[in-house]
Amino acid sequence: MASGFTAAGYGLGVLPFLPLISGMLKTRGVGPAFAYTGLIEGLMIIAIALIIKFPGEQKGVKHAPPIVTEKDFTSAQMLKTPQFWVLWLAFFSVNFGGMLLVANSAPFGKSLGIAAGTLAIAVSIQNLFNGASRPFWGAVSDKIGRYKTMSIVFGVNCIILFSFPTVAAISTTAFIIVLALTFFTWGGSYALFPPINSEVFGTAFSTENYGFFFGAKAISSIFGGGLGAAIATKFGWNTAFMITGATSFIAFAIATFVIPKMGKPVKKNGSVAPVEQANAIR
């Protein structure tokens, strides 16, 4: 749940900037919109960085380095395990549909004849549900387990994406509801994969390790956002959503039938154990 609350900032962060961005895009263009929002964000981050500290950390006390155990995998060791690549594929697959809608929810809404003002409201609601989903699904996973939660959230996301074009075409209200539900189920992945990363591969190198996990989101944005829009243009929105539904089904199948049966990862022979590596560095 803590991971979800942290990730919620990523989902909700755009909301306060929407009026500023929309206004500047209309009056001054893309360049100034990037410049001013970047300046505001940069100043906020610097100000927060000056005062933030670890819970319980005393002022002036240097943060202690993590304790490395045999359960901790370095990134090199993690990349040699099948568990990482299966989880990476699940992260990529569920992000495919989310990235398509992040980039194309407004164009798809316009194709249905939805007014620009209503689309602005729909985009705000989608971001609200995107952010709220993260602590919610994080809390659920704390109760019933990570993989069971992944199975539920990815399965529901799969069903919604398959039915999205049909349901959204019913009415403007239906479009807003199905859009919110899509983001509510997709956004939960950002609360689930950070703790899965730490629980499967340890905490000592979790920051670097999660960087490799998060690469799945970056790559899915290329395919979901760019390629997805190209498919929609050439073959229609129904085809694009069928593909995103299929990728979410892959994530559901991995979470339900594959990764729970794989067990804990094992370091490959010949790799340097993290404890030995840390001792050698010292």
PyMOL commands that set and color helices and strands:
alter all, ss='L'
color gray80, all
select helices_A, chain A and resi 2-12+15-27+30-51+75-78+82-111+116-144+146-168+172-186+189-201+206-235+237-261+274-281
alter helices_A, ss='H'
color red, helices_A
deselect
rebuild
show_as cartoon
